[in-house]
């Protein structure tokens, strides 16, 4: 694509008002301002990590809501509830169930 030049009557032969429509002018922002996206080969790994983290978040939020039910929540503070649910056992259960959930969702996503 050739550059398009505007007509300049002030200085014949030399145009100060140049409009380029070539490949260099298509970029509106500097290269360093491009969005941060992972490389294509790491995309499935990032997707799996985000999905597993979301399932772990849902697991812990469910446990936290269970700590503040009418039966358990009499006089409990948030700090006490968090110390009660954040344990190694709960974390192991959350990770295992998140990976099982991820595998099931990937299977259903490819099947349907």
C-alpha positions in Angstrom: 0.0 0.0 0.0 1.5 3.4 -1.0 1.5 6.3 1.3 -1.2 8.9 0.6 0.1 12.5 0.7 -2.1 15.6 1.2 -1.8 18.6 -1.1 0.3 21.3 0.3 0.3 24.8 -1.2 2.7 26.4 1.3 5.8 24.7 0.1 5.5 23.1 -3.3 7.5 20.0 -3.7 7.7 19.5 0.1 4.6 18.5 2.0 4.6 18.9 5.8 1.1 17.4 6.3 1.7 13.8 5.4 -0.9 11.1 6.1 0.6 7.6 5.9 -1.8 4.7 5.4 0.9 2.0 5.2 1.6 -0.8 7.6 3.5 1.4 10.0 0.6 3.7 10.6 -1.9 0.9 11.4 -0.5 0.5 14.9 -2.1 3.1 17.1 -0.1 2.3 20.2 3.5 1.5 20.9 4.5 -2.2 20.9 5.1 -2.2 24.6 1.4 -1.2 25.2 0.1 -4.5 23.8 -2.1 -6.5 26.1 -0.3 -9.2 28.1 -1.3 -12.5 26.7 0.5 -15.7 27.4 2.3 -17.5 24.5 0.1 -19.8 22.5 1.7 -23.0 23.9 1.1 -21.9 27.5 -2.6 -20.9 26.9 -4.0 -24.3 27.8 -1.9 -24.4 31.0 -3.1 -20.9 32.0 -6.7 -21.9 31.2 -6.5 -25.0 33.4 -4.8 -23.1 36.2 -7.6 -20.4 36.2 -10.4 -23.1 36.1 -8.8 -25.1 38.9 -8.3 -21.9 41.0 -11.9 -20.9 40.4 -13.1 -24.3 41.6 -10.9 -24.0 44.7 -12.4 -20.6 45.3 -15.9 -22.0 45.1 -15.0 -24.8 47.5 -13.6 -22.4 50.2 -16.5 -19.9 49.8 -18.9 -22.8 50.4 -17.0 -23.8 53.5 -16.9 -20.2 54.7 -20.7 -19.8 54.2 -21.2 -23.1 56.1 -19.3 -21.6 59.1 -21.8 -18.8 59.4 -25.0 -20.8 59.4 -27.5 -20.3 62.1 -26.2 -23.4 64.0 -22.5 -22.7 63.8 -22.4 -18.9 63.5 -23.2 -17.8 67.1 -20.5 -15.3 68.0 -17.9 -16.4 65.5 -15.6 -13.9 63.9 -14.3 -13.9 60.4 -10.8 -14.6 61.6 -11.9 -17.6 63.6 -13.9 -19.0 60.7 -11.0 -18.6 58.3 -8.6 -20.3 60.7 -11.1 -23.1 61.1 -11.5 -23.8 57.3 -7.9 -23.1 56.0 -6.2 -26.4 56.9 -4.0 -28.8 55.0 -6.8 -31.4 54.8 -9.3 -28.9 53.3 -6.6 -27.7 50.9 -5.9 -31.2 49.7 -9.6 -31.9 49.3 -10.0 -28.7 47.4 -7.1 -29.4 45.0 -8.2 -33.0 44.3 -11.8 -32.1 43.7 -10.8 -29.1 41.5 -8.7 -31.4 39.2 -11.5 -33.9 39.1 -14.0 -31.1 38.2 -11.6 -29.7 35.6 -11.3 -33.2 33.9 -15.0 -33.6 33.9 -15.7 -30.2 32.5 -13.1 -30.7 29.8 -14.6 -34.0 28.9 -18.1 -32.5 28.6 -16.8 -29.5 26.7 -15.2 -31.8 24.1 -18.1 -34.2 24.0 -20.8 -31.6 23.6 
